[in-house]
Amino acid sequence: MARVKHIKGHLAKMLSDLDLGSSVAETDNLLEAAQVETSVFSDLLADRVDLVPGTKGSGKSALYRIFVDFLPEYLIEQRKVVIAHGVQSHGDSVFHAFSDQFERLSEADFVDFWCIYLVSLAHEHFIKNPKYTRFLSGCTKEIDEFRRACQAARIPEIRATKSLREVLAWALEAVGRRIKPKVIFKPETQDLEFELLAPTETSSKADQPSEKERLPQYVVKVRDTLERILRKANLHLWLMIDRLDEVFPRRSKTETKALRGLLKTLQIFSSSRIRVKLFLRDHIFGQISTTSEGFTGLTHITVRQADGLRWSEDQILTLVVKRLSASEALREYLKINADRLAKSREYRERIFYLVFPETVHSGARQSRTLRWIYTHTMDGRGVVTPRDVIDLLTRAKQRQQDEFQADPTGSSEWIIGPAAILYGHAELSKRKKDTYLRAEFPHFWPHIDKFIKGKTEYSEAAIRNLIGRNADSALSDLLGIGLLSETKTKGTRSFKVPFLYREGLE
């Protein structure tokens, strides 16, 4: 394909206006406009799945945000589905405020806690939400039954709208016995404050719930009354929860208890009208479901588990060109036809190569740029994430813009060229080392550190010699997080560090 000569000064201005969006879903302003519908999206929309596992950056939070921020109106009007949601922002520091109380809870206590938390979300986002008043106008009797069931389950109600902190405080209080709230009302501000206290030795036994009153027995009744409301109103309720893997200390006993308790809560709380939709890291799901205690009834949960969020090369192509065409200036400059872009893979590829070079490296038998980007953002498990691709291209765009501004009168055959792409990949690799390998897996770092300034390929003997003690366990961990890929040839194992990490690990 003959390439057009572009004036660098004009390209620099156009690149300065080009926004590829954010690799972090919460701040991605192109998430709706550049949405790519994966099979997991289709399965979630059709209510075929409740558990959505995926690696960091694979699009779990983007998918969650699409349903929570962009689809509620469509879902309620077209499918009679109400969306209620829990954790959304990074780590929700409100959860962290109760870390001491969470540490005291057993796995059974966490089941109780999550049941109450979900009931509170249903109450706040559905029963008390003015948006659904017209649907609930004929459900007065059923709502009264729901509130009486909440009261019997010791879920106090505040008539005013509750914050997440208040929901958590009441949920912890309702667990009983171990934690009790001290409530302070400020008339001048109409605010409620909560202070959670462990019960003293002199606490009256009358203040503690009996075994007969232990949750989740009463929560089942709450769920049933909630289901009667939904049936009367001809609605379904989806409780969507994301980022729970960032709420509790990583790989701690508290995290394992909390998330195992949450999975067990799905068995109690879900019904034909009520769905709890969880978005979890894939390795987290493995961690909490395969402990020595086992997990009775796990198959009843995993039967509604989505396939891991994996992106094909074609889907990455669609992601990139949709974000490029979101720029009005670039869209007009390249004369992009929106209808053809949506319908034709060939046309999407053509637009891609109007922006990028045919290959990143010169010479014969080089892979084309799209394939190069795909393989160079792939981890050892074969996973490519939108976050990494967006990060690479954003850094490349910034570097290319700087180069064009330094020589505005020259011309270029591409809008974003090979040197800028190589720079973007190097910066991505360094970031992955710091923000993923070191930050997410500090307990593996003594093993990861041994690969810095090392080789890219290892025989089994060489890698065992490098790792030293506990090589089997360490290899399993490093393969599990994607730092290494494994190949077996005639019974012989060999290992590679994927391109994604090579620059970062030098």
HURA-V196591 format. One record per residue. N is the residue number from 1. RES is the residue in three letters. SS is DSSP state (H for helix, E for strand, - for the rest). PHI is phi in whole degrees, -180 to 180 (* if undefined). PSI is psi in radians with two decimals (* if undefined). Layout:
BEGIN
n: [N;N]
res: [RES;RES]
ss: [SS;SS]
phi: [PHI;PHI]
psi: [PSI;PSI]
END
This chain:
BEGIN
n: [1;2;3;4;5;6;7;8;9;10;11;12;13;14;15;16;17;18;19;20;21;22;23;24;25;26;27;28;29;30;31;32;33;34;35;36;37;38;39;40;41;42;43;44;45;46;47;48;49;50;51;52;53;54;55;56;57;58;59;60;61;62;63;64;65;66;67;68;69;70;71;72;73;74;75;76;77;78;79;80;81;82;83;84;85;86;87;88;89;90;91;92;93;94;95;96;97;98;99;100;101;102;103;104;105;106;107;108;109;110;111;112;113;114;115;116;117;118;119;120;121;122;123;124;125;126;127;128;129;130;131;132;133;134;135;136;137;138;139;140;141;142;143;144;145;146;147;148;149;150;151;152;153;154;155;156;157;158;159;160;161;162;163;164;165;166;167;168;169;170;171;172;173;174;175;176;177;178;179;180;181;182;183;184;185;186;187;188;189;190;191;192;193;194;195;196;197;198;199;200;201;202;203;204;205;206;207;208;209;210;211;212;213;214;215;216;217;218;219;220;221;222;223;224;225;226;227;228;229;230;231;232;233;234;235;236;237;238;239;240;241;242;243;244;245;246;247;248;249;250;251;252;253;254;255;256;257;258;259;260;261;262;263;264;265;266;267;268;269;270;271;272;273;274;275;276;277;278;279;280;281;282;283;284;285;286;287;288;289;290;291;292;293;294;295;296;297;298;299;300;301;302;303;304;305;306;307;308;309;310;311;312;313;314;315;316;317;318;319;320;321;322;323;324;325;326;327;328;329;330;331;332;333;334;335;336;337;338;339;340;341;342;343;344;345;346;347;348;349;350;351;352;353;354;355;356;357;358;359;360;361;362;363;364;365;366;367;368;369;370;371;372;373;374;375;376;377;378;379;380;381;382;383;384;385;386;387;388;389;390;391;392;393;394;395;396;397;398;399;400;401;402;403;404;405;406;407;408;409;410;411;412;413;414;415;416;417;418;419;420;421;422;423;424;425;426;427;428;429;430;431;432;433;434;435;436;437;438;439;440;441;442;443;444;445;446;447;448;449;450;451;452;453;454;455;456;457;458;459;460;461;462;463;464;465;466;467;468;469;470;471;472;473;474;475;476;477;478;479;480;481;482;483;484;485;486;487;488;489;490;491;492;493;494;495;496;497;498;499;500;501;502;503;504;505;506]
res: [MET;ALA;ARG;VAL;LYS;HIS;ILE;LYS;GLY;HIS;LEU;ALA;LYS;MET;LEU;SER;ASP;LEU;ASP;LEU;GLY;SER;SER;VAL;ALA;GLU;THR;ASP;ASN;LEU;LEU;GLU;ALA;ALA;GLN;VAL;GLU;THR;SER;VAL;PHE;SER;ASP;LEU;LEU;ALA;ASP;ARG;VAL;ASP;LEU;VAL;PRO;GLY;THR;LYS;GLY;SER;GLY;LYS;SER;ALA;LEU;TYR;ARG;ILE;PHE;VAL;ASP;PHE;LEU;PRO;GLU;TYR;LEU;ILE;GLU;GLN;ARG;LYS;VAL;VAL;ILE;ALA;HIS;GLY;VAL;GLN;SER;HIS;GLY;ASP;SER;VAL;PHE;HIS;ALA;PHE;SER;ASP;GLN;PHE;GLU;ARG;LEU;SER;GLU;ALA;ASP;PHE;VAL;ASP;PHE;TRP;CYS;ILE;TYR;LEU;VAL;SER;LEU;ALA;HIS;GLU;HIS;PHE;ILE;LYS;ASN;PRO;LYS;TYR;THR;ARG;PHE;LEU;SER;GLY;CYS;THR;LYS;GLU;ILE;ASP;GLU;PHE;ARG;ARG;ALA;CYS;GLN;ALA;ALA;ARG;ILE;PRO;GLU;ILE;ARG;ALA;THR;LYS;SER;LEU;ARG;GLU;VAL;LEU;ALA;TRP;ALA;LEU;GLU;ALA;VAL;GLY;ARG;ARG;ILE;LYS;PRO;LYS;VAL;ILE;PHE;LYS;PRO;GLU;THR;GLN;ASP;LEU;GLU;PHE;GLU;LEU;LEU;ALA;PRO;THR;GLU;THR;SER;SER;LYS;ALA;ASP;GLN;PRO;SER;GLU;LYS;GLU;ARG;LEU;PRO;GLN;TYR;VAL;VAL;LYS;VAL;ARG;ASP;THR;LEU;GLU;ARG;ILE;LEU;ARG;LYS;ALA;ASN;LEU;HIS;LEU;TRP;LEU;MET;ILE;ASP;ARG;LEU;ASP;GLU;VAL;PHE;PRO;ARG;ARG;SER;LYS;THR;GLU;THR;LYS;ALA;LEU;ARG;GLY;LEU;LEU;LYS;THR;LEU;GLN;ILE;PHE;SER;SER;SER;ARG;ILE;ARG;VAL;LYS;LEU;PHE;LEU;ARG;ASP;HIS;ILE;PHE;GLY;GLN;ILE;SER;THR;THR;SER;GLU;GLY;PHE;THR;GLY;LEU;THR;HIS;ILE;THR;VAL;ARG;GLN;ALA;ASP;GLY;LEU;ARG;TRP;SER;GLU;ASP;GLN;ILE;LEU;THR;LEU;VAL;VAL;LYS;ARG;LEU;SER;ALA;SER;GLU;ALA;LEU;ARG;GLU;TYR;LEU;LYS;ILE;ASN;ALA;ASP;ARG;LEU;ALA;LYS;SER;ARG;GLU;TYR;ARG;GLU;ARG;ILE;PHE;TYR;LEU;VAL;PHE;PRO;GLU;THR;VAL;HIS;SER;GLY;ALA;ARG;GLN;SER;ARG;THR;LEU;ARG;TRP;ILE;TYR;THR;HIS;THR;MET;ASP;GLY;ARG;GLY;VAL;VAL;THR;PRO;ARG;ASP;VAL;ILE;ASP;LEU;LEU;THR;ARG;ALA;LYS;GLN;ARG;GLN;GLN;ASP;GLU;PHE;GLN;ALA;ASP;PRO;THR;GLY;SER;SER;GLU;TRP;ILE;ILE;GLY;PRO;ALA;ALA;ILE;LEU;TYR;GLY;HIS;ALA;GLU;LEU;SER;LYS;ARG;LYS;LYS;ASP;THR;TYR;LEU;ARG;ALA;GLU;PHE;PRO;HIS;PHE;TRP;PRO;HIS;ILE;ASP;LYS;PHE;ILE;LYS;GLY;LYS;THR;GLU;TYR;SER;GLU;ALA;ALA;ILE;ARG;ASN;LEU;ILE;GLY;ARG;ASN;ALA;ASP;SER;ALA;LEU;SER;ASP;LEU;LEU;GLY;ILE;GLY;LEU;LEU;SER;GLU;THR;LYS;THR;LYS;GLY;THR;ARG;SER;PHE;LYS;VAL;PRO;PHE;LEU;TYR;ARG;GLU;GLY;LEU;GLU]
ss: [-;-;-;-;-;E;E;H;H;H;H;H;H;H;H;H;H;-;-;-;-;-;-;-;H;H;H;-;-;-;-;-;-;-;-;-;-;-;H;H;H;H;H;H;H;-;-;-;-;-;E;E;E;E;-;-;-;-;-;H;H;H;H;H;H;H;H;H;H;H;-;H;H;H;H;H;H;H;-;-;E;E;E;E;E;-;-;-;-;-;-;-;H;H;H;H;-;-;H;H;H;H;H;-;-;-;H;H;H;H;H;H;H;H;H;H;H;H;H;H;H;H;H;H;H;H;H;-;-;H;H;H;H;H;H;H;-;-;-;H;H;H;H;H;H;H;H;H;H;H;H;H;-;-;-;-;-;-;-;-;-;-;-;H;H;H;H;H;H;H;H;H;H;H;H;-;-;-;E;E;E;E;E;E;E;E;-;-;-;-;E;E;E;E;E;E;E;E;-;-;-;-;-;-;H;H;H;-;-;-;H;H;H;-;-;-;H;H;H;H;H;H;H;H;H;H;H;H;H;H;H;H;H;-;-;E;E;E;E;E;E;-;-;H;H;H;-;-;-;-;-;-;H;H;H;H;H;H;H;H;H;H;H;H;H;H;H;H;H;-;-;-;-;E;E;E;E;E;E;E;E;H;H;H;H;H;H;H;H;-;-;-;-;-;-;-;-;H;H;H;H;H;-;-;E;-;-;-;-;-;-;-;H;H;H;H;H;H;H;H;H;H;H;H;H;-;-;H;H;H;H;H;H;-;-;-;-;H;H;H;H;H;H;-;H;H;H;H;H;H;H;H;H;H;H;E;-;-;E;-;-;-;-;-;-;-;-;E;H;H;H;H;H;H;H;H;-;E;-;-;-;-;-;E;-;H;H;H;H;H;H;H;H;H;H;H;H;H;H;H;H;H;H;H;H;H;-;-;-;-;E;E;-;-;-;E;-;H;H;H;H;H;H;H;H;H;H;H;H;H;H;H;H;H;H;H;H;H;H;H;-;H;H;H;H;H;H;H;H;H;H;-;-;-;-;-;E;E;E;H;H;H;H;H;H;H;H;-;-;-;H;H;H;H;H;H;H;H;H;H;-;-;-;E;E;E;E;E;E;-;-;E;E;E;E;E;E;-;H;H;H;H;-;-;-;-]
phi: [*;-66;-98;-88;-86;-107;-76;-62;-62;-68;-65;-61;-65;-66;-67;-66;-91;-78;-115;-88;83;-110;-75;-101;-58;-63;-115;-87;-79;-105;-59;-77;-67;-109;-63;-114;-84;-88;-64;-67;-59;-63;-65;-68;-63;-87;59;-96;-135;-121;-106;-119;-91;-178;-76;-61;86;-80;115;-62;-69;-65;-63;-58;-67;-59;-72;-79;-99;-112;-105;-54;-65;-62;-65;-74;-80;-97;-125;57;-114;-97;-102;-119;-140;-110;-59;-136;-76;-53;70;35;-59;-61;-60;-64;-65;-108;-59;-64;-68;-63;-61;-82;-83;-84;-61;-64;-62;-65;-60;-59;-59;-66;-59;-67;-60;-67;-60;-64;-63;-61;-64;-70;-87;-122;-60;-95;-87;-57;-60;-109;-57;-65;-79;-101;-61;-102;-115;-58;-63;-67;-68;-61;-64;-62;-69;-67;-65;-62;-64;-64;-86;61;-106;-64;-117;-108;-64;-73;-64;-100;-80;-60;-60;-68;-60;-64;-61;-68;-63;-67;-63;-70;-60;89;51;-90;-134;-131;-92;-105;-105;-119;-106;-108;-58;-69;-114;61;-98;-112;-116;-125;-130;-91;-123;-72;-65;-83;-64;-93;-60;-68;-63;-66;-79;-100;-70;-76;-60;-67;-95;-62;-73;-94;-51;-74;-69;-59;-66;-62;-58;-64;-70;-64;-65;-66;-61;-63;-65;-65;-86;57;-128;-123;-121;-112;-98;-106;-133;-127;65;-66;-71;-105;-81;-109;-54;-62;56;-91;-63;-62;-61;-63;-62;-65;-80;-65;-61;-67;-62;-67;-64;-58;-68;-85;-92;-72;-154;-66;-105;-122;-123;-104;-106;-111;-114;-130;-61;-64;-73;-67;-61;-64;-63;-88;-106;-127;-76;-64;-74;75;-152;-64;78;-59;-63;-70;-89;-71;-63;-112;-97;-75;-63;-58;-71;-122;-112;-81;-62;-64;-67;-66;-58;-61;-56;-68;-70;-65;-73;-63;-76;-70;-81;-61;-64;-70;-61;-74;-63;-93;53;-76;-95;-61;-65;-66;-63;-74;-99;-119;-66;-61;-69;-61;-66;-62;-64;-56;-84;-79;-98;-110;-71;-64;-137;-82;-111;-82;111;-75;60;-88;-69;-68;-59;-60;-63;-60;-62;-64;-72;-86;-110;-89;-87;-67;-93;84;-97;-115;-113;-56;-58;-69;-64;-64;-60;-60;-70;-66;-65;-64;-61;-64;-65;-65;-60;-62;-66;-67;-66;-75;-141;-69;-92;-78;-127;-141;-85;-138;-86;-129;-99;-59;-62;-68;-65;-62;-63;-60;-69;-62;-68;-61;-61;-65;-66;-63;-61;-82;-92;-115;-64;-75;-76;-86;-131;-61;-71;-96;-59;-55;-80;-61;-58;-69;-88;-65;64;-96;-88;-98;-132;-139;-77;-62;-63;-66;-74;-67;-65;-68;-75;85;-62;56;-63;-61;-65;-64;-62;-59;-66;-70;-69;-65;-94;86;-72;-127;-115;-121;-126;-118;-127;52;82;-100;-95;-138;-135;-131;-86;-65;-52;-55;-108;-66;-64;-63;-92;58]
psi: [2.18;2.34;2.53;2.50;2.16;2.48;2.18;-0.67;-0.70;-0.72;-0.65;-0.74;-0.74;-0.68;-0.58;-0.48;-0.17;2.12;1.99;0.11;-3.03;2.56;-0.21;2.14;-0.65;-0.47;0.25;1.83;-0.09;0.12;-0.73;-0.81;-0.57;0.49;2.37;2.08;1.85;3.02;-0.56;-0.68;-0.82;-0.75;-0.66;-0.77;-0.61;0.08;0.71;-0.26;2.66;-0.51;2.18;1.73;2.68;2.73;2.93;2.27;0.04;-0.20;0.22;-0.89;-0.54;-0.76;-0.77;-0.81;-0.60;-0.77;-0.67;-0.67;-0.56;-0.41;-0.13;-0.74;-0.77;-0.77;-0.71;-0.66;-0.68;-0.49;0.02;0.70;2.24;2.31;2.13;2.54;2.71;-2.14;2.36;-0.88;2.89;1.89;-0.19;1.59;-0.32;-0.71;-0.73;-0.45;-0.36;0.36;-0.68;-0.71;-0.69;-0.65;-0.46;-0.22;2.49;3.02;-0.70;-0.68;-0.68;-0.60;-0.80;-0.82;-0.84;-0.62;-0.82;-0.70;-0.78;-0.69;-0.76;-0.71;-0.74;-0.72;-0.83;-0.83;-0.27;-1.16;-0.77;0.08;2.08;-0.41;-0.47;0.21;-0.74;-0.51;-0.44;0.10;-0.49;0.30;0.44;-0.80;-0.77;-0.64;-0.69;-0.71;-0.68;-0.77;-0.61;-0.66;-0.66;-0.75;-0.71;-0.54;0.15;0.75;1.68;2.67;2.33;2.17;-0.59;2.86;2.37;2.50;2.97;-0.69;-0.74;-0.68;-0.78;-0.74;-0.80;-0.64;-0.75;-0.67;-0.71;-0.36;-0.56;3.08;-0.93;-0.58;2.31;2.50;2.54;2.12;2.24;2.18;2.25;1.75;-0.60;-0.46;-0.10;0.43;2.64;2.34;2.60;2.39;2.08;2.22;2.45;2.45;2.51;2.93;-0.39;0.10;2.38;2.42;-0.40;-0.42;-0.23;2.44;2.52;2.93;-0.56;-0.43;0.01;2.45;2.80;0.30;-0.84;-0.48;-0.54;-0.70;-0.68;-0.80;-0.76;-0.69;-0.62;-0.69;-0.61;-0.64;-0.83;-0.71;-0.74;-0.67;-0.05;0.87;2.86;2.63;2.19;2.10;1.91;2.25;2.22;2.85;0.36;-0.40;-0.16;-0.02;-0.70;2.72;2.30;2.36;0.46;2.87;-0.63;-0.77;-0.79;-0.81;-0.77;-0.79;-0.54;-0.71;-0.64;-0.74;-0.68;-0.55;-0.57;-0.63;-0.55;-0.74;-0.50;2.61;-3.04;-0.44;-0.27;2.17;2.36;2.04;2.03;2.40;1.96;2.60;2.46;-0.70;-0.45;-0.75;-0.72;-0.69;-0.73;-0.19;-0.06;0.57;3.00;-0.38;-0.23;-3.11;1.62;2.31;0.29;-0.63;-0.47;-0.38;-0.84;-0.27;-0.40;0.61;2.32;2.78;2.66;2.57;1.78;2.45;2.22;2.95;-0.67;-0.69;-0.65;-0.71;-0.83;-0.77;-0.82;-0.86;-0.52;-0.68;-0.64;-0.77;-0.16;-0.31;2.07;-0.73;-0.79;-0.64;-0.75;-0.68;-0.71;-0.02;0.92;2.28;1.95;-0.69;-0.77;-0.62;-0.68;-0.53;-0.44;2.11;-0.68;-0.71;-0.69;-0.70;-0.67;-0.76;-0.71;-0.79;-0.01;-0.37;-0.72;2.79;2.87;-0.69;2.72;-0.66;2.56;2.87;2.93;2.71;0.53;2.45;2.63;2.80;-0.74;-0.82;-0.69;-0.83;-0.72;-0.85;-0.49;-0.11;0.19;2.32;-3.07;-0.26;0.02;0.30;2.26;2.28;2.56;-0.64;-0.79;-0.69;-0.78;-0.73;-0.81;-0.86;-0.55;-0.77;-0.67;-0.75;-0.76;-0.76;-0.73;-0.69;-0.78;-0.72;-0.72;-0.66;-0.51;-0.34;1.18;-0.31;-0.19;-3.10;2.80;2.57;-0.18;2.81;-0.70;2.03;-3.11;-0.80;-0.66;-0.67;-0.76;-0.70;-0.79;-0.67;-0.73;-0.73;-0.66;-0.80;-0.72;-0.71;-0.70;-0.65;-0.76;-0.78;-0.23;-1.10;-0.91;-0.74;-0.70;-0.48;0.99;-0.48;-0.32;-0.15;-0.66;-0.58;-0.74;-0.69;-0.49;-0.30;-0.23;2.26;0.34;-2.76;2.95;-0.34;2.50;2.45;2.91;-0.72;-0.73;-0.71;-0.57;-0.68;-0.66;-0.79;-0.73;-2.33;2.61;0.70;-0.68;-0.84;-0.77;-0.73;-0.75;-0.74;-0.78;-0.59;-0.66;-0.56;-0.01;0.20;-0.50;2.66;2.66;2.43;2.40;2.13;1.98;0.76;-0.04;2.26;2.43;2.79;2.55;2.55;2.12;2.74;-0.58;-0.58;-0.08;-0.79;-0.76;-0.64;0.11;*]
END
